[in-house]
Amino acid sequence: MSEAAEAEKQAGRRRTFAIISHPDAGKTTLTEKFLLYAGAVEQAGAVKARAGRQRARSDWMEMEQQRGISISSTVLQFAYRDHTINLLDTPGHRDFSEDTYRVLAAADAAVMVLDVAKGIEPQTLKLFEVCRSRNLPVLTFLNKCDRPGKDPLALLDEIEQQIGLAPAPITWPVGEPGDFHGLLDRRRGTMVRFERTAHGAARGVDETLEPVEAARLFGPAWERAVDDVALLDEVGASYDRKAFLAGESSPLFVGSALTNFGVRHLLDAVVDLAPPPSPSLDAEGVPRPLEQPFSGFVFKIQANMNPAHRDHVAFVRVCSGHFERGMVLTHGPTGKPFSTKYAASVFGSERNTIDDAWPGDVIGLVNASGLRICDSLYAAGPVTFPSIPAFAPELTASASPKDLSRFKQFRRGVEQMEQEGVVQVLRRPGDPTTILAAVGQMQFEVFAHRLEREFGAAVDLSVPQERTVRRTDGETAGHLRGVGGVDVLERTDGTLLAVFNSPYWLDRVEADHPDWTLEAIVTT
C-alpha cells in the first residue's frame, strides 16, 4: 500500500474530539468512564480519587486535585473498537476559556455535557460559540439522569432556543430524572435497563429488554417514553448526518456518567458518528490533503506535567502525512530544522515513546523549548496554519517575587507561564514592572500556585483590577500616554495595548478621537 493510501486509511481509524461543559456537569467523570469502557483503566480513577487512593487521570495538576475542578486541558489517547481515540479534556471554568479555545482548534468534533438539573448555563453558551466558530460537529450528553432534574423535552427546547442547535435524540430516558429506570434506544426500539454498579467503579452490564417486557416491568414510565419518542418522530427530531456535520443538529444521548449508565452508547457514537480527520485549512484557507507529507501545528504547551523531570511538552496535532519518531522537520516560523527524537503519546500526565502517528493524532514533543503555540512543523513544502487568537484580557495585576534572591526563578516561571498561555505578560516601555493580564481571577491563582510549587518563587500579586483593553498602534499610543484613565502596555510579541480603567474612559476617548486606532480583540 502506498504511503498516501495508508495515510487515508489510518486517518479513517482516528477520532479526535473534545469534551466541553459547564463546571460540575460531570465532564471529568465522563472522561474517566470513557477510559474505563475502552479498557484503558481497570477501575475509574475519578471514583478512587474520592477515597484518596488515586487521582483522576485527566486532572493531573495538584491544584486540580485539591479543588476538584479541571483547570488545564489534557490529552488522552487510547484504543477502542479498532480505532485510535484522541480525547481532549478541556477546563470547565470560564476563566480558562482561552485554553479551551486552543484545544478545540485541534479537535474534529465535541461532546457537550449538560446537567439535567441545570440545563444550559452561561459557560455552555460561550463554549458552544467557540464550537460554532470552528464549525465543529457536536454530540450532546444529558448527564445525571438518575438525579432530580428538568423535564427532558423542556431541555430539548432549551438547547434549540438558546444554542440554536436542533437536538436529535438517539437514546431517551425511561422514567423522570430522579426516578430513572433506563433508556429507550430509538434505533432499535428496545430498552436498556439501568442498574448501578458498586460506586460506579466497574463497567456496568447492559440488560436489553424487548418492548413487551419493558412495558410489563415499567408500565407508565415506558409508555411515556414511547409517547415522547413518537412526538419526536412527528416533529422531525431525528438524526440526520448531513445536518450534524454541518453543525445544525446534535445527536443526543442520556445517562449517568457517575454510575456508568449510557456511557458505552455515547462512546460508540463517537466512533460511529463523529467524523474522522479531514483536510486542514492552511492560513490561506486552502485544504491540505491528508496524504501530503507530514505537517502539524502546536496547540498547547505544558510544563512540569511530571515534576520529577521538570520538562515541558509541546502538543502537536498531526494534520497530514506520516509522522515517524526521529524525523527531522522544519520549524515554520524560523525555517530551522527540528529534531523529533523525543516524541511521545500522551495519557494525562503519563507519556510513552511513540514511533509513528497519523492525521488526527496528537504528538507530545518533550523539551521542545523553541516551539510556541500556533507554530507549524512540516516535512516538505512550507505550510502555515491559521493563528489561534488570544482572548481580550479583562483583569490586570502587577507581580513581583517575594524574595528578590529568587528573581531568576521568578523570571523563568513568568516566561514559562506566558509560553503556555496561562497569563499574558505586559510591560510599560522602559519600566521593568511585570504586569499580568488574564480573562479571569483564577488564572492569577494558578499562576501564583505554580510559580511557588514548580519554580520555588513565591509571588506578590496586586489586587486584580477590571480593565477594558483595545489593540492600538505606535501613533495612537503616543497620543494616549498623555490621556487620563488609560495605560499603554506592550505584549511580549510587540503588540501595543491600550488598557482603559473602565468602559467609560474608552467611550470618552473614542468619542473625542474617532480617528485613533483602538481595535477590539477578536476572541472567536
N, C-alpha and C positions, 0 to 999 in steps of 0.2 A: 504494500500500500504506500502511495506517495506521501510525503510529508504534509502536503496541503490537504489530502483526503483524511489523513489521520487527525489533523487539527480540527476539521469539521466534525469528525466522529467523536473525538474527545470532548469538544465543546458541547455537543448534544447530550453528554452524560453529566454536565455540570449544572448545578442550580445555586445561584449566588443571590441571597436575599437578606434583608434587614428586618429586624423586629422593632416596631415602634409602639409607644403607648404613653399614656399619662402615668405619672408616678403612682405606684401601688395598684396598678391594674393587673399585675401578675406576669409582666414580661420576663423577668429573670427566672421565675418559676417555670414558665413555659419553655424557656431556653433549656433549662435543666432537664425537663421531661422529654424534649426532643432528643437530647443526648441519651437518655435512658432507653427510649424506644428504638434508637438506632444501634444500641449496644455499645455506645462509646463510653458509658459508665455503667457499673453494675447496680449502683444504688444512687438515688437522686441526691446530689450534693447539697442542693438548697435545703432539703429536708434535714440532712445530717448536720448542716451548719447551725440549725436551731439548737441542737444539743451540744454545740461547741466542738464537735469532733472533726469537722471538715468544712471548709468554706465552699460557697457556690463556685463552680468552675468559671463562670463568666465574671463574677465580682471578685477579682483577684487583688485589688488595691486595699491596703489596710483600712483606709478611711471608708471605703465602701462597706467593708465587713462591720465596722463599728456603727455605721449609720443605717445599714440595711437598705441602701439605695445604690443605683448604678450611676457613677459619675464619670466613667470613662468607657468608650466603646471597646468592644472586644471581638476578636475573630476566632471562630471555632470551625475547624474543618473536620468532617467525618464522613464515613461511607454509609449509604442506606439504599437498599434495593438496586445494587449495581450502579449507583450514581455517587458522584462526589458532591457533597453538600458544603458550601461555604456560607456559614451563618454569621451575620454581622450583628452583634448585640449592641444596641445604642443606649446612651443615657436617657433616662426618662424625665429628669428635671429640666425645666425650661432654661435654667442658667447655662446649660450645656448644649443648647440648640445648635451652636456652631459646629461642635464635634459631630452631632447627628447629621448635619448637612454634609460634612465631608465624607462620612461613611456612606450616605445614600448615593453619593457620586460614584461609588464603586459597586452598587447593587443593581440587579436586574429586576427585582420585584421587592415588595414589602408585605409583611404581615402586620396588620393593625389590631392590637389587643384592646378590647373595651370591657370595662367592668359593668356588668348588667345593672348594678345598683346606681352607678353614676352616669353611664352613657357617655355622650360627647362632652369633653371638658376642654377648656381653653388650649391646653398644650396639644390635645389631639388635633384641634383645628390647625394649629401652627405647623405641626409635623406633617399633616396631610397636604398643606400648601406647598411644603418642600417636595413631597412626592409628586404633586401635580406639576410643579415647575420642571421636574426631571422626567415627566411622562412615565412614571413607574406604575406598573400594574399592582393593585393592592388586593390582598386577601384579608378578610375580616374574621376575627375570632371573638365571639361573645363569651367572656370568661366568668367564672364564679356562678354558674347557673344553679349550683347546689345551695346558694345562699339567697335570702330575700332580695328582690330587685324589681326593676321596671318590667312592664309587660313587653314581651319580645316584639310584638307588632308595633308598639309605640317606639321601640328602639330603631326599628327599620325606618320609621318616619323621620326620626332624629337624624339618622345617617344621611338620608336623601335630602332633607331640607337644609341641614346645617353644613354638610360637606359637599353636597351636590353629586354624590356617588350613589348609583342605583344598586342597592343590595340584592343579591341573588342567592337566597339560602340553599345550601346543598344539604345540610342537616338542620333539624328543627327540634326544639325541646318538647319532650313529653312530660307534662306537669309544669306548674308555675315555678318561677325562681324561688327557692327555699323549700319547695316540695317537688323536687326533681326526680323523675323516675328513669330517664334515659333520653335517647334521641331517635327521631324518625329520619331514616335515610331516604331522601326524596328520589334518589336514583333507583333504588331497589324496592321501595315501599315497605321495607321491614323496620323493625325497631331493634335498637341495641340497648340492652338493659344496663342501667347504672348500678355499679357495686363499688363500694370503697375498698381500697387496699390498705394494708396496715401502714398508717402515717403517710400514705402516698409515695412510699419509697421504692416500691417494686412495680413492674408493669402489671396493669390490670388485664383480666381475661374478658374479652368481649363476648357476650352471650346474645346471639341474634334470635329474635322472635318473629315468627310469621304474623301477619295482621290478625288472624283469628285468635292466636294465643295472646297477643298484646292486648286485644280488646277484652278477652276473658280476665286477664290479670289486672289491667289498669283502667278498664271501663271508661268513665268520663274523661280522664286525662288523655287517654289515647284518642277518643272521639274528638276532643277539642283540637288536638294536634292535627288530626286528619282534616278537620274543617279549616284550620288555619292554612294548611298546605293547599287545599282546594281554592281558598281565597287568593293565595299567592299565584296559583296557576291562572286564575281568571284575570289578574292584573298584569300578567306577563313578567312576574318577578322570578325569572328562570335564568339559569346560566347561559351566557352567550359568549363564546370565546373571543369573537371579534371585539365586542364591547368591553370585555375585560382587558384585553391587550391595549385597547385604545384609552384606558383609564376612565371609562364611562360607567362601568359596572364592577361590582366586587363580589366574588363568591364568598358566601358567609357560612361559618361553622359555629357550633355551640359546644360547650363543655365546661369542664372544671380542671384547670391545669394542676391545682394542688392535689386533687385526687386521681389524676392521670386520665380522666374521662374525656373522650373526644380528641385527645392529643394525636393518636395514631391517624385518625381521619384527616386531621389538618396536615400532618407530616406527609401523608400520602398525596394530599392535594398539592403540596409544594412540588413534588416530583411530577405529578400528572398534569397540573395546570400551569404552574409558573413557567415562564419562558426560559429557554437556555440562553447563553450569551449570544448576542447579535453584534454585528459590526459596530464599533465605537466611532462616534463622530470626532474628527480632529478639530483643531482650533478654527479651521476654515469651514467647518460644517460638512466635510467630506467623509463618508463612511470608510473605515479602514477594514478591509476584508479579513476574516478570521484566519485565512490561510497565508496571509502575508508574514514575512519574518517577524520574530519576536518584537513586541512593543508593549509598554505598560506605563502606568503613572503612579506616583506616590500619593496616597490619600490620607495617610496617618503616620505620625511618628510618636513613639512612646519610649521613654527612658525608664530604667530601673524596674522593669517587669520582674526581673529576677535579681533581688537585692544582693545576692551573693556575688554576682558578676558585674554589677554597676554598668551595664552596657545599655545601648538603646537600639530600637528596631524600627526600620522604615517599612511600612506595609505597602506593597505594590500590587495593584490589580493588573492581571495579565489581560491585555486587550486583543492580541493576535499572536499567532505562531506558537512555537515550541520552546519553552524555557528549559535549559539544561544547566545544572549547577556547574560553576566554574567558567561558563562562557563569559567572554569579555564584551560588555555592552558599551554604548555611547551615552554619556550623560547629556541630555538635550540642552540645558541652559549653558553649559560650558564647552561642549563638544569634546570633552576629555574621555578617555577610556575608563570604564568602571568594571572592576572585578566582582564576580558573584560567588566567590569561594564559600562564603558563609551565608548560605541560603537555607531557610527553614520553613516548614509548615508550622502553623500556629494553632494552639488549642488552649485558649485562655492565656495564662502566664507560662504555659509549657511550650517548648519548642522541640522539633525533631528535624534533623537534617533531611532535606529532600533532594532528589536527583533531577526531577523534571516537573514541569507544570504546564497547563494548557489554558486557553482562553476561559475566563471566568474564575480561575483560581486566584488566591491571594498568597503572595510570597512574602515572608519576613526576611529582610536583609539586615543582618546583625552588624552593629557598629559601622553603619553606613553614614558616617558623620558629614559627608559632603552633600547629602540629599536634603531637599526641602519639600514641603507639601506642594503638590501640583507639578513637580519635576517629572519629565518624561525620560524613559530609558528605551533604547531601541538597538536592534542588532544590525540592521541595514536600512539605509534611507531615512533621513531626518523626519521626525514626526513630533508635533506638539499638540497636546490635548487641551481642551478648554480649562481655563483657570477656575478655581473654586472661590467665589467671592467671600470676603470677610464680612462678618456682621458689624453693623454700626454699634460702637460701644455706647452703653447707657450709664456707666458709672466710672469714675476715676478715683485713684488713691495713690499717694506717694509711698515709696517703700525704701527702707534702709536697713542695714544689718544692725542687730542689737549689739553685737560685739565686732568692733572695727577690725580686730585681728582676723576675723573670718570673712573679710571683704572679698578675697579671691573666690571662696566657695559661694558667697552670695552672688557674685557676678556670673560665675559659671552656671548656677542654678537659674538665674534670670534668663540667661541666653537659652538654656535648655527648655524652660517653660514657654518662652516665646516661640522657639522652633516647633514645639508640639502644638502650639495654638491654645495653650491653657489661658493665657492672657495676651493682650497686645502691650508692647512696651513703647512708651512715648518719651520724648525729651524736648526741652526747650533748647534752641540753638545756643551753644555756649554755656549751658547750665548742666552740670553732671547729675542733677537730681533724677532719680528713676521714678517715672510716673507710669502706673499700670492702668490699663483700660479693659473693661470687661462688659459682658452683657448682663451678668447677674452677680449678686453678693457672694454666692457660694464659690465662684471662680477664685475670688480672693482667699477664701478659706482653704481651698485646695492648694493654691499657690503657697501660702504660709506653712501649711502642714507638710507638704512635700519638701519645701526648702529646708525645713528643720530636720525632718526624718531622713531624707535622702542625701542632702548636701551638708548637713551639720551647721547650717547658718540660720539661727533664729532671726526673725524679721520683725521690725516695727512697721506697722501699716497705719496710715492715717484713716480717719473715718471716711468710707467711700461716699462720694458726692454724686448726685444725679447730674448728668450733663446732656446737652444736645450737640451732636457732632456733625460737621459737614466737611467734605473734602474741598480743598482750595488750591490756589497756585501761588507762585512767588510774588507776583504783583499785588494780588489781594492781600496776601499775608503781610506785606509791608504796610498797607493801609490799616489792617486790623490791629496791629501792635500798638496803635495809639487810641484804640476804642475800649471803653469800659465794658465789663461783663463778658469778655471773650479772651481766650488764651490761644496762642498759636503754637502747636506742638508738631513734632516730626516723628513719624514711624521709622523703624529701622530700615525699611525698604526705600526711604526717602520721601514717602507720601506726606504732604503737609495737611494737617487737620486743624480746622477752626473749632475750638471747643467752647461752646457757649454755656454760661451759668444756668440758663433757663430758655425755654422756647420763646419767652417774651423778648429777650435780647436778640435772638435770631430774627424774629419778626420785625423788630425795630430796624436792624441793620439792613435787612432785605428791602424794607420799605424806603429807607433813605438812600440806599445804593444798589439799585436793581442791576447795575452793570457789573457788580463784583461777582467773582466766581465762588459760589457756595453750593456744591453739588451734594445731593442726598446719596448716601452709601447704599447701593442696592444689595439686598440680602438674599434674594432668591431669583 
